[in-house]
Amino acid sequence: MAYRLNGWPEIIYLPRCLLLNWEKSIPMKTHHGIIKGIVLVGLVLVCVLVASCVSERQYRTDAQVQQFNPKTSKDSHAIIEVAPLYTAGYVELDDQGWLYGDGGRNARMQIDTVTNQFTKEGQSNGLLIVTFVHGWKHNASGNDSYVAMFHKILNELGKMEQVLSTKQHHPQRRVVGLYIGWRGLSENIQPFEDLSFWGRKDAAERVGHGAVIEVLSELEAFRNQLNQKFHDEITNHRRMNTKLIIMGHSFGGDVVYSAAAPVLTERMVENYDQDGLPQPPKSLGDLVVLINPAFEAARFETLNRLASTKSFPLSTNCTLAVFTSRADWATGLAFPVGRSVSTLFDQYEDSHQRQANLAAVGHYAPYLNYELKPFNKNLKSPEMTSATNDVSPSTSADSVLSVRSKIQQRRQRGEPTNDLAYVFTRCQLLPTTNCIPNDPVFNVAVDPAIIPDHDTIDRWVFIRFLAEFMFAFSSNGEK
Protein backbone atom coordinates (compact mmCIF):
# COMPACT_ATOMS: atom_id res chain seq x y z
CA MET A 1 0.00 0.00 0.00
CA ALA A 2 1.21 3.54 -0.76
CA TYR A 3 1.14 6.33 1.81
CA ARG A 4 1.24 10.08 1.47
CA LEU A 5 4.32 11.62 3.03
CA ASN A 6 3.79 15.11 4.53
CA GLY A 7 1.71 16.17 1.56
CA TRP A 8 3.97 14.55 -1.07
CA PRO A 9 2.38 12.23 -3.70
CA GLU A 10 2.00 8.54 -2.93
CA ILE A 11 5.27 7.37 -4.39
CA ILE A 12 6.82 5.35 -1.58
CA TYR A 13 5.59 1.82 -0.97
CA LEU A 14 6.50 0.82 2.60
CA PRO A 15 4.71 -0.70 5.54
CA ARG A 16 2.98 2.00 7.56
CA CYS A 17 4.88 1.23 10.74
CA LEU A 18 8.25 1.71 9.07
CA LEU A 19 7.08 4.93 7.50
CA LEU A 20 5.88 6.35 10.82
CA ASN A 21 9.09 5.33 12.59
CA TRP A 22 11.13 6.96 9.82
CA GLU A 23 9.21 10.23 10.19
CA LYS A 24 9.51 10.24 14.00
CA SER A 25 13.20 9.33 14.10
CA ILE A 26 14.40 12.08 11.75
CA PRO A 27 14.19 15.77 12.68
CA MET A 28 11.87 17.82 10.48
CA LYS A 29 14.74 19.91 9.09
CA THR A 30 16.70 16.80 8.12
CA HIS A 31 13.55 15.22 6.77
CA HIS A 32 12.93 18.14 4.40
CA GLY A 33 16.60 18.17 3.39
CA ILE A 34 16.46 14.50 2.37
CA ILE A 35 13.36 15.09 0.29
CA LYS A 36 14.91 18.13 -1.37
CA GLY A 37 17.96 16.00 -2.17
CA ILE A 38 15.77 13.32 -3.72
CA VAL A 39 13.98 15.94 -5.80
CA LEU A 40 17.29 17.45 -6.91
CA VAL A 41 18.65 14.06 -7.97
CA GLY A 42 15.41 13.41 -9.84
CA LEU A 43 15.69 16.72 -11.68
CA VAL A 44 19.30 15.98 -12.61
CA LEU A 45 18.28 12.59 -14.00
CA VAL A 46 15.47 14.20 -16.01
CA CYS A 47 17.93 16.77 -17.41
CA VAL A 48 20.40 14.02 -18.37
CA LEU A 49 17.59 12.03 -20.00
CA VAL A 50 16.45 15.05 -22.00
CA ALA A 51 20.04 15.87 -23.00
CA SER A 52 20.62 12.29 -24.16
CA CYS A 53 17.51 12.21 -26.34
CA VAL A 54 18.19 12.04 -30.08
CA SER A 55 15.58 14.17 -31.83
CA GLU A 56 13.40 12.76 -34.56
CA ARG A 57 14.58 14.19 -37.85
CA GLN A 58 15.14 13.51 -41.53
CA TYR A 59 18.84 13.21 -42.38
CA ARG A 60 18.65 12.81 -46.16
CA THR A 61 17.21 15.98 -47.67
CA ASP A 62 19.37 16.69 -50.74
CA ALA A 63 17.79 15.34 -53.95
CA GLN A 64 20.86 16.10 -56.06
CA VAL A 65 22.78 12.99 -57.11
CA GLN A 66 26.21 12.93 -55.46
CA GLN A 67 29.31 10.89 -56.11
CA PHE A 68 30.06 8.76 -53.05
CA ASN A 69 33.28 9.72 -51.30
CA PRO A 70 34.15 7.71 -48.17
CA LYS A 71 36.21 10.64 -46.83
CA THR A 72 33.29 13.08 -46.87
CA SER A 73 30.37 10.68 -46.48
CA LYS A 74 29.92 11.48 -42.79
CA ASP A 75 28.62 14.92 -43.73
CA SER A 76 26.40 13.69 -46.54
CA HIS A 77 22.69 14.56 -46.72
CA ALA A 78 22.29 13.09 -50.21
CA ILE A 79 19.33 10.87 -51.03
CA ILE A 80 21.34 9.33 -53.91
CA GLU A 81 25.03 8.41 -53.69
CA VAL A 82 26.71 6.90 -56.75
CA ALA A 83 29.86 4.76 -56.53
CA PRO A 84 31.69 2.96 -59.36
CA LEU A 85 30.16 -0.47 -58.64
CA TYR A 86 26.80 0.52 -57.11
CA THR A 87 24.28 3.22 -56.28
CA ALA A 88 22.83 3.80 -52.80
CA GLY A 89 19.53 5.56 -52.04
CA TYR A 90 17.78 6.51 -48.81
CA VAL A 91 14.18 6.61 -47.58
CA GLU A 92 13.33 7.59 -44.00
CA LEU A 93 10.29 7.07 -41.76
CA ASP A 94 9.27 8.84 -38.56
CA ASP A 95 8.35 7.23 -35.23
CA GLN A 96 4.79 6.60 -36.40
CA GLY A 97 5.95 4.84 -39.56
CA TRP A 98 5.03 7.77 -41.81
CA LEU A 99 7.18 9.10 -44.63
CA TYR A 100 8.75 12.43 -43.80
CA GLY A 101 7.04 15.42 -45.36
CA ASP A 102 5.80 18.93 -44.70
CA GLY A 103 2.40 18.35 -43.13
CA GLY A 104 1.78 15.44 -45.47
CA ARG A 105 3.07 17.32 -48.54
CA ASN A 106 6.17 16.11 -50.37
CA ALA A 107 6.06 12.88 -48.35
CA ARG A 108 7.02 10.90 -51.46
CA MET A 109 10.04 13.06 -52.27
CA GLN A 110 12.59 10.49 -51.12
CA ILE A 111 10.79 7.52 -52.73
CA ASP A 112 10.36 9.35 -56.03
CA THR A 113 13.99 10.48 -56.04
CA VAL A 114 15.18 6.90 -55.47
CA THR A 115 12.84 5.20 -57.95
CA ASN A 116 13.62 7.81 -60.63
CA GLN A 117 17.34 7.06 -60.23
CA PHE A 118 16.76 3.30 -60.26
CA THR A 119 14.59 3.66 -63.37
CA LYS A 120 17.39 5.49 -65.20
CA GLU A 121 19.94 2.86 -64.27
CA GLY A 122 17.54 0.05 -65.18
CA GLN A 123 17.20 1.19 -68.78
CA SER A 124 20.58 -0.19 -69.79
CA ASN A 125 21.10 -3.03 -67.28
CA GLY A 126 19.21 -5.50 -65.19
CA LEU A 127 19.41 -4.48 -61.52
CA LEU A 128 20.27 -6.20 -58.27
CA ILE A 129 18.20 -4.20 -55.77
CA VAL A 130 19.24 -4.64 -52.14
CA THR A 131 17.11 -3.05 -49.41
CA PHE A 132 18.33 -2.76 -45.82
CA VAL A 133 16.36 -1.67 -42.74
CA HIS A 134 18.66 -0.90 -39.82
CA GLY A 135 17.83 -1.64 -36.20
CA TRP A 136 18.33 -0.43 -32.67
CA LYS A 137 20.78 2.46 -31.99
CA HIS A 138 21.06 3.49 -35.65
CA ASN A 139 19.63 5.91 -38.21
CA ALA A 140 20.33 7.22 -41.73
CA SER A 141 22.89 9.89 -40.83
CA GLY A 142 26.09 10.00 -42.83
CA ASN A 143 28.22 9.10 -39.80
CA ASP A 144 26.19 6.03 -38.79
CA SER A 145 28.30 2.87 -38.78
CA TYR A 146 25.57 0.85 -40.50
CA VAL A 147 25.43 3.32 -43.38
CA ALA A 148 29.15 2.61 -43.85
CA MET A 149 28.48 -1.13 -43.58
CA PHE A 150 25.72 -0.88 -46.20
CA HIS A 151 28.17 0.70 -48.64
CA LYS A 152 30.62 -2.13 -47.86
CA ILE A 153 27.98 -4.77 -48.63
CA LEU A 154 26.95 -3.09 -51.88
CA ASN A 155 30.56 -2.82 -52.98
CA GLU A 156 31.14 -6.55 -52.30
CA LEU A 157 28.01 -7.43 -54.27
CA GLY A 158 29.21 -5.22 -57.12
CA LYS A 159 32.57 -7.02 -57.24
CA MET A 160 30.93 -10.44 -57.21
CA GLU A 161 28.42 -9.45 -59.88
CA GLN A 162 31.30 -8.43 -62.14
CA VAL A 163 33.06 -11.76 -61.65
CA LEU A 164 29.91 -13.89 -62.01
CA SER A 165 28.95 -12.16 -65.24
CA THR A 166 32.43 -12.86 -66.63
CA LYS A 167 32.49 -16.49 -65.51
CA GLN A 168 29.00 -17.19 -66.83
CA HIS A 169 29.24 -15.01 -69.95
CA HIS A 170 26.09 -13.05 -69.24
CA PRO A 171 25.38 -9.29 -69.09
CA GLN A 172 26.22 -7.62 -65.81
CA ARG A 173 23.58 -6.32 -63.43
CA ARG A 174 23.96 -2.92 -61.81
CA VAL A 175 23.83 -3.13 -58.00
CA VAL A 176 21.51 -0.55 -56.43
CA GLY A 177 20.72 -0.31 -52.73
CA LEU A 178 17.98 1.29 -50.67
CA TYR A 179 18.73 2.09 -47.02
CA ILE A 180 15.50 2.54 -45.02
CA GLY A 181 16.08 4.73 -41.98
CA TRP A 182 14.02 5.33 -38.83
CA ARG A 183 14.79 6.52 -35.28
CA GLY A 184 16.45 3.36 -34.00
CA LEU A 185 18.77 5.60 -31.95
CA SER A 186 16.62 7.53 -29.48
CA GLU A 187 19.17 8.04 -26.64
CA ASN A 188 22.93 8.47 -26.92
CA ILE A 189 24.03 8.46 -23.25
CA GLN A 190 24.30 5.31 -21.14
CA PRO A 191 22.40 3.73 -19.44
CA PHE A 192 19.49 5.36 -21.27
CA GLU A 193 20.76 4.11 -24.63
CA ASP A 194 20.54 0.47 -23.52
CA LEU A 195 17.27 1.08 -21.66
CA SER A 196 15.68 2.26 -24.90
CA PHE A 197 15.55 -1.37 -26.10
CA TRP A 198 11.87 -1.94 -25.28
CA GLY A 199 10.66 1.50 -26.32
CA ARG A 200 12.32 1.07 -29.70
CA LYS A 201 10.62 -2.30 -30.12
CA ASP A 202 7.23 -0.57 -29.97
CA ALA A 203 8.44 2.03 -32.48
CA ALA A 204 9.75 -0.71 -34.81
CA GLU A 205 6.37 -2.43 -34.89
CA ARG A 206 4.65 0.87 -35.74
CA VAL A 207 7.16 1.44 -38.52
CA GLY A 208 6.67 -2.14 -39.77
CA HIS A 209 2.95 -1.55 -40.16
CA GLY A 210 3.42 1.87 -41.73
CA ALA A 211 4.79 3.20 -45.00
CA VAL A 212 7.56 0.59 -45.17
CA ILE A 213 4.89 -1.73 -46.62
CA GLU A 214 4.33 0.83 -49.36
CA VAL A 215 8.06 1.15 -50.03
CA LEU A 216 8.69 -2.61 -50.27
CA SER A 217 5.58 -3.17 -52.38
CA GLU A 218 6.62 -0.42 -54.76
CA LEU A 219 10.06 -1.94 -55.13
CA GLU A 220 8.55 -5.33 -55.96
CA ALA A 221 6.18 -3.72 -58.48
CA PHE A 222 9.13 -1.82 -59.97
CA ARG A 223 11.08 -5.08 -60.33
CA ASN A 224 8.13 -6.78 -62.02
CA GLN A 225 7.53 -3.88 -64.41
CA LEU A 226 11.20 -3.70 -65.39
CA ASN A 227 11.34 -7.45 -66.08
CA GLN A 228 8.12 -7.28 -68.08
CA LYS A 229 9.31 -4.30 -70.13
CA PHE A 230 12.54 -6.05 -71.09
CA HIS A 231 11.12 -9.56 -71.27
CA ASP A 232 12.37 -10.25 -74.81
CA GLU A 233 15.91 -9.12 -74.02
CA ILE A 234 15.95 -11.29 -70.88
CA THR A 235 14.63 -14.29 -72.82
CA ASN A 236 17.30 -13.83 -75.49
CA HIS A 237 20.05 -13.49 -72.85
CA ARG A 238 20.90 -9.92 -73.85
CA ARG A 239 19.99 -8.72 -70.38
CA MET A 240 19.70 -10.23 -66.90
CA ASN A 241 16.44 -10.08 -64.99
CA THR A 242 16.13 -7.60 -62.12
CA LYS A 243 16.19 -9.03 -58.59
CA LEU A 244 15.05 -7.64 -55.25
CA ILE A 245 16.59 -8.72 -51.92
CA ILE A 246 15.20 -7.33 -48.65
CA MET A 247 17.26 -7.30 -45.44
CA GLY A 248 16.64 -6.15 -41.86
CA HIS A 249 18.75 -6.18 -38.70
CA SER A 250 17.60 -6.21 -35.04
CA PHE A 251 14.42 -4.13 -34.80
CA GLY A 252 14.88 -3.55 -38.52
CA GLY A 253 14.29 -7.29 -38.78
CA ASP A 254 11.08 -6.72 -36.82
CA VAL A 255 10.14 -3.94 -39.25
CA VAL A 256 10.75 -6.15 -42.29
CA TYR A 257 9.00 -9.17 -40.78
CA SER A 258 5.93 -7.12 -39.82
CA ALA A 259 5.66 -5.97 -43.42
CA ALA A 260 6.63 -9.24 -45.12
CA ALA A 261 5.01 -11.96 -42.98
CA PRO A 262 1.42 -11.50 -44.27
CA VAL A 263 2.67 -11.55 -47.88
CA LEU A 264 4.88 -14.61 -47.34
CA THR A 265 2.06 -16.45 -45.55
CA GLU A 266 -0.44 -15.71 -48.31
CA ARG A 267 1.99 -16.87 -50.99
CA MET A 268 2.67 -20.12 -49.15
CA VAL A 269 -1.04 -20.85 -48.87
CA GLU A 270 -1.80 -19.94 -52.49
CA ASN A 271 1.08 -21.83 -54.09
CA TYR A 272 -0.99 -23.56 -56.78
CA ASP A 273 -1.15 -22.96 -60.52
CA GLN A 274 -4.33 -22.80 -62.59
CA ASP A 275 -4.39 -26.60 -62.81
CA GLY A 276 -4.21 -26.98 -59.04
CA LEU A 277 -0.62 -28.24 -59.00
CA PRO A 278 1.65 -27.09 -56.16
CA GLN A 279 4.30 -24.52 -57.08
CA PRO A 280 7.28 -23.16 -55.17
CA PRO A 281 6.07 -20.34 -52.89
CA LYS A 282 7.17 -16.86 -53.91
CA SER A 283 9.09 -14.58 -51.62
CA LEU A 284 8.56 -10.86 -51.21
CA GLY A 285 10.90 -9.84 -53.97
CA ASP A 286 13.41 -12.65 -54.50
CA LEU A 287 14.67 -13.20 -50.96
CA VAL A 288 14.09 -11.82 -47.44
CA VAL A 289 17.03 -11.92 -44.99
CA LEU A 290 16.79 -11.08 -41.27
CA ILE A 291 19.91 -10.67 -39.09
CA ASN A 292 19.61 -10.91 -35.28
CA PRO A 293 15.91 -10.01 -35.55
CA ALA A 294 14.24 -8.79 -32.36
CA PHE A 295 10.74 -10.25 -32.39
CA GLU A 296 9.17 -13.13 -30.51
CA ALA A 297 9.09 -16.67 -31.92
CA ALA A 298 5.32 -16.82 -31.40
CA ARG A 299 4.88 -14.45 -34.34
CA PHE A 300 6.86 -16.91 -36.47
CA GLU A 301 4.62 -19.90 -35.68
CA THR A 302 2.23 -19.74 -38.64
CA LEU A 303 4.94 -19.21 -41.24
CA ASN A 304 7.15 -21.90 -39.72
CA ARG A 305 4.29 -24.41 -39.56
CA LEU A 306 3.27 -23.80 -43.18
CA ALA A 307 6.87 -24.00 -44.39
CA SER A 308 7.55 -27.28 -42.59
CA THR A 309 4.24 -29.09 -43.18
CA LYS A 310 3.06 -28.12 -46.67
CA SER A 311 4.21 -30.17 -49.63
CA PHE A 312 6.45 -28.06 -51.86
CA PRO A 313 8.08 -29.22 -55.11
CA LEU A 314 11.79 -29.93 -55.45
CA SER A 315 12.34 -26.59 -57.20
CA THR A 316 11.46 -24.74 -54.00
CA ASN A 317 13.99 -22.03 -53.19
CA CYS A 318 14.66 -20.20 -49.93
CA THR A 319 12.15 -17.36 -49.48
CA LEU A 320 13.10 -16.23 -45.95
CA ALA A 321 16.43 -16.64 -44.13
CA VAL A 322 16.93 -15.70 -40.46
CA PHE A 323 20.47 -15.49 -39.07
CA THR A 324 20.92 -15.07 -35.29
CA SER A 325 24.16 -15.18 -33.34
CA ARG A 326 24.19 -17.58 -30.42
CA ALA A 327 26.09 -14.83 -28.54
CA ASP A 328 23.50 -12.09 -29.19
CA TRP A 329 22.80 -10.84 -25.64
CA ALA A 330 20.12 -8.36 -26.76
CA THR A 331 17.80 -10.96 -28.28
CA GLY A 332 19.07 -13.88 -26.20
CA LEU A 333 18.92 -12.27 -22.72
CA ALA A 334 17.42 -8.78 -22.66
CA PHE A 335 14.58 -9.65 -25.01
CA PRO A 336 13.05 -12.52 -22.96
CA VAL A 337 13.42 -10.49 -19.74
CA GLY A 338 11.47 -7.65 -21.26
CA ARG A 339 8.88 -10.01 -22.68
CA SER A 340 8.46 -11.66 -19.26
CA VAL A 341 7.44 -8.31 -17.79
CA SER A 342 5.25 -7.11 -20.66
CA THR A 343 3.39 -10.46 -20.95
CA LEU A 344 3.09 -11.14 -17.23
CA PHE A 345 -0.68 -11.74 -17.33
CA ASP A 346 -0.90 -13.51 -20.69
CA GLN A 347 -2.57 -16.92 -20.79
CA TYR A 348 -1.02 -19.90 -22.61
CA GLU A 349 -2.11 -23.27 -23.88
CA ASP A 350 1.10 -24.92 -22.65
CA SER A 351 4.72 -24.24 -21.71
CA HIS A 352 5.87 -24.38 -25.33
CA GLN A 353 3.51 -21.58 -26.30
CA ARG A 354 4.70 -19.51 -23.36
CA GLN A 355 8.34 -20.02 -24.26
CA ALA A 356 7.69 -19.09 -27.89
CA ASN A 357 6.10 -15.85 -26.71
CA LEU A 358 9.11 -14.98 -24.54
CA ALA A 359 12.03 -16.06 -26.74
CA ALA A 360 13.26 -14.23 -29.80
CA VAL A 361 12.79 -16.14 -33.03
CA GLY A 362 16.47 -16.98 -33.41
CA HIS A 363 16.75 -18.45 -29.90
CA TYR A 364 13.74 -20.78 -29.93
CA ALA A 365 15.23 -24.24 -30.50
CA PRO A 366 12.16 -25.97 -32.03
CA TYR A 367 12.20 -23.48 -34.94
CA LEU A 368 15.95 -23.65 -35.70
CA ASN A 369 16.68 -25.77 -38.76
CA TYR A 370 20.25 -24.75 -39.69
CA GLU A 371 23.58 -23.84 -38.10
CA LEU A 372 26.19 -21.57 -39.67
CA LYS A 373 29.70 -22.53 -38.66
CA PRO A 374 33.14 -21.34 -39.80
CA PHE A 375 35.82 -23.69 -41.04
CA ASN A 376 38.26 -21.88 -38.74
CA LYS A 377 36.91 -21.04 -35.29
CA ASN A 378 39.94 -18.99 -34.22
CA LEU A 379 38.36 -15.67 -33.27
CA LYS A 380 41.63 -13.82 -33.88
CA SER A 381 42.25 -15.17 -37.36
CA PRO A 382 42.59 -12.49 -40.08
CA GLU A 383 39.63 -13.68 -42.13
CA MET A 384 37.35 -13.20 -39.11
CA THR A 385 38.28 -9.76 -37.85
CA SER A 386 40.46 -7.83 -40.29
CA ALA A 387 39.29 -4.79 -42.22
CA THR A 388 40.45 -6.40 -45.44
CA ASN A 389 39.33 -9.64 -46.99
CA ASP A 390 41.82 -12.30 -48.04
CA VAL A 391 39.18 -14.09 -50.12
CA SER A 392 39.01 -12.89 -53.72
CA PRO A 393 35.66 -12.19 -55.43
CA SER A 394 36.61 -14.92 -57.91
CA THR A 395 36.86 -17.49 -55.09
CA SER A 396 33.52 -16.34 -53.72
CA ALA A 397 31.94 -16.57 -57.15
CA ASP A 398 33.13 -20.19 -57.41
CA SER A 399 31.41 -20.92 -54.08
CA VAL A 400 28.18 -19.37 -55.37
CA LEU A 401 28.30 -21.44 -58.56
CA SER A 402 28.99 -24.60 -56.54
CA VAL A 403 25.95 -24.04 -54.31
CA ARG A 404 23.78 -23.21 -57.31
CA SER A 405 24.95 -26.39 -59.02
CA LYS A 406 23.99 -28.44 -55.97
CA ILE A 407 20.52 -26.89 -55.95
CA GLN A 408 20.12 -27.57 -59.68
CA GLN A 409 21.24 -31.19 -59.36
CA ARG A 410 18.69 -31.76 -56.63
CA ARG A 411 15.94 -30.40 -58.85
CA GLN A 412 17.05 -32.40 -61.88
CA ARG A 413 17.15 -35.70 -59.97
CA GLY A 414 13.46 -35.28 -59.29
CA GLU A 415 13.63 -36.88 -55.88
CA PRO A 416 14.14 -35.66 -52.31
CA THR A 417 17.59 -35.71 -50.77
CA ASN A 418 18.89 -35.71 -47.24
CA ASP A 419 22.04 -33.85 -48.30
CA LEU A 420 20.92 -30.42 -47.09
CA ALA A 421 24.32 -28.95 -46.18
CA TYR A 422 25.84 -26.08 -48.19
CA VAL A 423 29.52 -25.14 -48.32
CA PHE A 424 30.62 -21.53 -48.75
CA THR A 425 34.09 -19.98 -48.84
CA ARG A 426 34.64 -19.55 -45.10
CA CYS A 427 31.47 -21.09 -43.64
CA GLN A 428 29.27 -24.13 -43.87
CA LEU A 429 25.50 -24.15 -43.52
CA LEU A 430 24.60 -27.37 -41.72
CA PRO A 431 21.10 -28.80 -41.16
CA THR A 432 19.78 -29.54 -37.66
CA THR A 433 17.38 -32.34 -36.79
CA ASN A 434 14.51 -29.90 -37.50
CA CYS A 435 15.57 -29.48 -41.13
CA ILE A 436 13.41 -31.04 -43.84
CA PRO A 437 13.82 -31.04 -47.66
CA ASN A 438 12.19 -28.21 -49.65
CA ASP A 439 11.57 -26.03 -46.60
CA PRO A 440 11.58 -22.45 -47.97
CA VAL A 441 12.36 -20.94 -44.55
CA PHE A 442 15.88 -21.09 -43.07
CA ASN A 443 16.15 -20.21 -39.37
CA VAL A 444 19.88 -20.30 -38.69
CA ALA A 445 21.87 -20.27 -35.42
CA VAL A 446 25.18 -18.51 -36.15
CA ASP A 447 28.47 -19.33 -34.47
CA PRO A 448 29.89 -16.39 -32.43
CA ALA A 449 33.10 -16.57 -34.48
CA ILE A 450 31.03 -15.23 -37.39
CA ILE A 451 28.69 -12.82 -35.55
CA PRO A 452 30.08 -12.19 -32.03
CA ASP A 453 27.19 -10.13 -30.61
CA HIS A 454 24.05 -8.20 -31.49
CA ASP A 455 25.62 -5.26 -33.34
CA THR A 456 28.85 -6.59 -34.87
CA ILE A 457 27.48 -7.89 -38.15
CA ASP A 458 30.17 -6.29 -40.32
CA ARG A 459 32.98 -8.84 -39.93
CA TRP A 460 34.29 -9.78 -43.33
CA VAL A 461 33.58 -13.44 -42.75
CA PHE A 462 29.86 -12.67 -42.41
CA ILE A 463 29.66 -10.01 -45.12
CA ARG A 464 31.31 -12.35 -47.60
CA PHE A 465 29.06 -15.25 -46.58
CA LEU A 466 25.99 -13.00 -46.82
CA ALA A 467 26.93 -11.91 -50.33
CA GLU A 468 27.51 -15.52 -51.40
CA PHE A 469 24.25 -16.67 -49.82
CA MET A 470 22.21 -13.93 -51.50
CA PHE A 471 23.65 -14.71 -54.94
CA ALA A 472 23.14 -18.46 -54.44
CA PHE A 473 19.62 -18.48 -53.04
CA SER A 474 18.06 -15.68 -55.06
CA SER A 475 19.11 -17.44 -58.27
CA ASN A 476 15.62 -18.65 -59.26
CA GLY A 477 17.03 -21.44 -61.37
CA GLU A 478 20.10 -19.65 -62.70
CA LYS A 479 23.10 -21.94 -63.08
Phi, psi and omega in degrees: 000145180262145181233146178280138187244100179049044177088352179282156180301162182280086184242350183250126183254096180220156174301146186299322182296318179295322180295317180294318178297322179297316182293322182286327188278345183248128178303150184303320181296317178294319179305311181293324179296320179297315182294320177297323178296317179298317179297318180297315178299318178299318179294321177299316179297320178297317180298318179296318180299316179295318181295329182277349184291131176267118186294152176280123184203163175263125183269330185256102186237351185264113183277356178285132179294131180237146173285132182285129178230111183304332182286333182245005186295335182294340179258007187284138172241015186288140174279332179235126175235125185251127176243167182304319186258357185196170173230136178244136176235164185225137171226135184237148180235149179274185186295341178265003180084013179268150171293143178292142178185167181274093180060034180095342178275150178060021182294336182267008186302313181294315180300313182295321178298316181292310183294327176296318179293316179297323179297317178299314183288335181278356179285331184251345182217152163294156185243148165250103184265122180240119180252136181228127174250116182286173183240213184303141175071019181224167177205197184258016180292155183297335182263011178285136184296332180282335171297315177298319179296322179298318176298321180297316180296314181298321179295319177297318179295322178297318178298314183291325177297319177302311184293317181298320180295324178291313182295326185259359177058046175233161179301150183274140171277154170265128179276126176230139183236147174238118178262117180262116183256150174207177186275070175288334176260106181252339177225143181236018175233132178284147006271003185295330179297313178290326181288352179281358186308311186283325176296322179288336175296316178299317179297319180299321181289328173294316180297319181295338177257010182256221188290348178299331176297318178298315183297311182294321179294321178295321178296319179294318177297320178298316177301313182297318181294319180294318179291326178290318182298321183253031185303315183295319180294324178292317180298323182268012174063025174269354183202145176271150178290155179275136180244156176228122176241132185243126181235152174211143180240140174058235176290340170294328172294323175297316178302309182296317182294320178302321180282323189271330188304314179298323180292313180298320179296314179300319183287334174288321181290319184260052184261044181238145176275186184293343177265004178083013180270139182293139179238160174300136179292145178273149175273181165273113194075223179251340180191139174245129182234126177244134182240121184045051184291142184252073171214157189286148182297334181300328179286347182267351191300311184297313181296318179296318181294316178297316183296325186266347184245337179285156179267111179250149181290168184295339181278005180298132179252168176290129178255331181218127177236130179243124180241119181229128178290137175295339182260015180283100183291328184295312180272336182276328184242302184296321183300306180295330176296313178298319179294326179299322180285312186288342181245026188305323185255014177289149178255144185229153177287322179200181183293329179294319179294321178297314181297321179295331180278343180263322186277146171291155189301327182275001180239012179259104190307318182298341181261354181278124181238000176216158171235140175250117184234146177277157173288328179241114184268009178289110185298339183262005182291147186303322183290346179272317195241344188288160179280349176246163184244124181273005177259125182283153175303329179295319178296318178296319179299322177297322177296318179300313182295326178294316179294317178300319180298320179295319178296317180296318180297322179296320180292319184290329179293333177072021179214152181296158178223149176265000178275087186252012179273150179227134183253126177246182188300310182247351187227163173229135180261110189247135181287147171264182179292344178277352187281135177231152179299146174067017175284121183279359181246124176253119174246107198246127171272123187257134178297139179300339176294339181263311173235107189279344182197195184289319190263334186277081180250014184250017171296144183301325182299325179277320180299317180293318176300315183300316178298316179297317181297316182296319178293323183287317190258006169251020190286334180050045176094356177294145180266000000 
